[in-house]
Amino acid sequence: MYETIIVNKEAGMGQIIFNRPDKYNAFNNEMLEETRQALEMLEKDEDVRVITLEGTGKAFSTGQDLAGVDDSMNHGEVIRLFYAPLVQAIDTSEKLIVAKVNGIAAGAGMSIALACDMRWMSDDAMMTSAFINVGLVPDSGHIFYLTKLAGQQKALEISMFSPRMGAGESLDLGLVDDVFAKDIFDTETRKRIGRLLGKPSIAIGLIKQLTKRAADSTLPEFMDIESEYQRVSGLTEDHREGMMAFREKRKAEFKGK
């Protein structure tokens, strides 16, 4: 079904794996469109509660495949047609999307990782902005998310100088949420996914959107949004299960409904 990615589903988790290892999972138009389509498919699947993005081989993704770039390329059109729809699909998804940064994440590869709700990194992986090195501005929401995560001044510095940031520095800057040793990276991230799958996923999706809207709302606006989201979560089966479990002094068994 897919030529440039691998899609798996298991026990509530949907996996999208970038699969151009010979190109360090660099993006071409087909890969971007396939990733967006896979996200749309997993978004509609009621059995999928958490989605992960990762790469095969030595890279998460090194960004745009420069082999397909020439003087006639309209970079803005490529962003509008392929990168923007993918970034927006990640941003607006009602499901939690986790980037498993298992290798280098450069350029738009770093942008896609930053757009995810959480980022977990192997201790031998690294991130770099890279755009400035080929005379371009960071794209695919790069500075939008970088500013939110690291602050305006640090975002400027990273975009201007494009340092190669290892896992420790990425963690210190707030670009990733956790770092795991390479040899246990997959095992530990799967454990973490398991913990997320044990939580009420509708509430998680609403928390994701509340967090995103907090920065752009006044307090009265936010409280209105918050009250509506609480109304929605209060109607879920998971809320009823949580209340019953509390009264019965047992662990809740949430089903994402």
C-alpha positions in Angstrom: 0.0 0.0 0.0 2.8 2.4 0.8 6.1 2.8 -1.0 8.1 5.1 1.4 6.7 4.3 4.8 5.7 1.4 7.0 2.5 1.4 8.9 1.8 -0.9 11.8 -1.0 -1.2 14.3 -0.8 -3.1 17.6 -2.6 -3.0 20.9 -3.8 0.6 20.6 -0.7 2.0 19.0 -0.3 3.1 15.4 3.2 3.3 14.0 4.4 5.3 11.0 7.9 4.4 10.1 9.8 6.5 7.5 11.4 3.9 5.2 14.0 5.4 2.9 17.1 4.3 4.9 19.4 4.6 2.0 18.4 8.3 1.8 18.5 8.7 5.6 14.7 8.9 5.4 14.8 12.2 3.5 11.4 13.5 2.5 10.2 13.5 -1.1 6.7 14.5 -2.1 5.5 10.9 -2.1 6.7 10.2 1.4 5.1 13.4 2.8 1.8 12.6 1.1 1.9 8.9 2.3 2.7 10.0 5.8 -0.3 12.5 5.8 -2.6 9.8 4.4 -1.4 7.3 7.0 -2.1 9.8 9.8 -5.5 10.4 8.4 -6.2 6.7 8.4 -5.0 6.1 11.9 -6.9 9.2 13.1 -10.1 7.5 12.0 -9.3 4.2 13.5 -11.1 3.9 16.9 -8.7 1.1 18.0 -5.7 3.4 17.7 -5.1 5.7 20.7 -1.5 6.8 20.3 0.5 7.3 17.1 4.3 7.2 16.8 6.6 8.5 14.1 10.1 7.0 13.7 12.6 6.1 11.1 14.4 3.0 9.8 18.2 2.9 9.9 20.4 5.6 11.2 18.0 8.6 10.9 14.6 9.8 12.0 14.7 12.0 8.9 17.2 14.4 7.4 14.5 16.6 5.9 13.9 17.5 2.3 15.7 15.2 -0.2 18.1 17.6 -1.8 18.5 15.3 -4.8 15.1 16.6 -6.0 15.9 20.3 -5.6 16.9 22.4 -8.6 16.8 26.1 -9.6 13.2 25.7 -10.9 11.8 24.4 -7.6 9.2 26.6 -6.0 10.0 26.0 -2.3 7.0 27.9 -1.1 4.6 25.8 -3.2 6.2 22.5 -1.9 5.6 23.7 1.7 2.0 24.7 1.0 1.2 21.5 -0.8 3.1 18.9 1.2 4.7 20.0 4.4 1.9 22.3 5.7 -0.8 19.7 5.4 1.3 17.1 7.3 2.3 19.5 10.1 -1.3 20.7 10.5 -2.5 17.1 10.6 -0.2 16.4 13.5 -1.2 19.6 15.2 -4.9 19.1 15.0 -5.0 15.4 15.6 -7.2 14.3 18.5 -4.7 11.6 19.3 -1.4 11.9 21.0 1.5 11.8 18.5 5.0 10.8 19.7 8.2 11.3 17.7 10.7 8.5 18.5 13.9 10.3 17.4 16.1 7.2 16.9 18.8 8.9 14.8 19.6 12.2 13.2 16.7 14.7 12.8 17.7 17.5 10.5 16.0 20.3 8.6 12.3 19.5 8.1 12.9 16.2 9.8 13.6 18.2 13.0 10.5 20.3 12.2 8.3 17.3 12.0 9.7 16.0 15.3 9.1 19.4 17.0 5.5 19.4 15.7 4.7 16.1 17.6 3.1 16.2 21.0 6.1 14.4 22.7 9.6 13.6 21.6 11.7 10.8 22.9 15.3 10.5 21.8 17.9 7.8 21.7 21.1 8.9 23.5 23.2 8.6 20.3 20.7 10.7 18.2 21.1 14.4 17.3 19.1 17.3 16.0 20.2 20.2 13.7 18.2 22.9 12.0 20.4 22.8 8.8 18.3 25.2 6.7 20.8 28.1 6.9 23.5 25.8 5.5 21.7 25.8 2.1 20.6 29.4 2.2 17.0 28.8 3.3 14.9 29.9 6.2 13.6 27.1 8.5 10.2 25.8 7.4 7.5 23.3 8.2 6.7 25.1 11.4 10.3 24.9 12.6 10.6 28.3 14.2 6.9 28.3 15.4 7.5 25.2 17.5 11.2 25.9 18.3 10.2 29.3 19.8 7.5 27.7 22.0 9.9 25.0 23.2 13.2 26.8 23.6 12.2 30.5 23.7 12.6 33.2 21.1 16.3 34.0 21.6 17.4 30.4 21.6 15.3 29.7 18.5 17.1 32.5 16.8 20.5 31.2 17.8 19.7 27.6 16.7 18.3 28.8 13.4 21.2 31.1 12.7 24.1 28.8 13.7 22.5 25.4 13.2 24.5 23.6 15.9 24.5 19.8 16.0 22.6 19.1 19.3 23.0 15.8 20.9 20.4 14.1 23.1 21.6 15.7 26.3 21.6 19.3 24.9 18.2 18.7 23.2 16.8 17.6 26.6 18.3 20.6 28.4 16.8 22.9 25.9 13.3 21.3 26.2 13.3 20.1 22.6 12.8 16.5 23.8 10.9 15.1 26.8 13.1 12.2 27.6 16.3 10.4 26.5 16.9 6.6 26.5 20.0 4.6 25.9 20.3 3.2 22.4 20.2 -0.4 23.3 17.0 0.0 25.3 15.4 2.7 23.3 12.6 0.7 21.7 11.9 -1.3 24.9 11.6 1.8 27.1 9.6 3.8 24.6 7.1 0.9 24.3 6.8 0.8 28.0 6.0 4.5 28.0 3.5 4.0 25.2 1.9 1.3 27.3 1.4 3.8 30.2 -0.3 6.2 27.9 -2.6 3.5 26.5 -3.7 2.9 30.1 -5.0 6.4 30.3 -8.4 7.9 29.0 -7.4 8.8 25.5 -10.3 11.2 24.8 -9.2 13.3 27.8 -5.6 13.1 26.6 -6.7 14.5 23.2 -8.6 17.3 24.8 -5.7 18.1 27.1 -3.5 18.3 24.0 -5.7 20.9 22.4 -6.2 22.8 25.6 -2.4 23.1 26.0 -2.0 24.4 22.5 -4.8 27.0 22.9 -3.6 28.3 26.2 -0.9 30.5 24.8 -3.2 32.2 22.3 -6.3 32.8 24.5 -7.2 35.4 27.2 -8.2 33.8 30.5 -11.9 34.3 29.9 -11.6 32.8 26.4 -9.6 29.9 27.8 -12.1 29.2 30.6 -14.9 29.0 28.0 -12.9 26.5 26.0 -12.0 24.6 29.1 -15.6 24.3 30.3 -16.7 23.0 26.9 -13.9 20.4 26.8 -14.8 19.4 30.4 -18.4 18.9 29.3 -17.3 16.6 26.5 -15.0 14.6 28.7 -17.7 14.3 31.4 -19.9 12.5 28.9 -17.4 9.7 28.1 -17.5 6.1 29.3 -14.0 6.5 30.6 -15.1 9.3 33.0 -17.8 7.0 34.3 -15.3 4.1 34.7 -12.9 6.4 36.5 -15.6 7.4 39.0 -16.7 3.8 39.6 -13.1 2.7 40.1 -12.5 5.6 42.6 -15.6 4.5 44.6 -14.7 0.9 44.4 -11.1 1.5 45.3 -9.7 -0.3 42.2 -7.6 0.6 39.2 -9.6 2.1 36.4 -9.7 0.2 33.1 -10.1 2.9 30.4 -11.1 2.0 26.9 -10.8 5.3 25.0 -14.6 5.8 24.8 
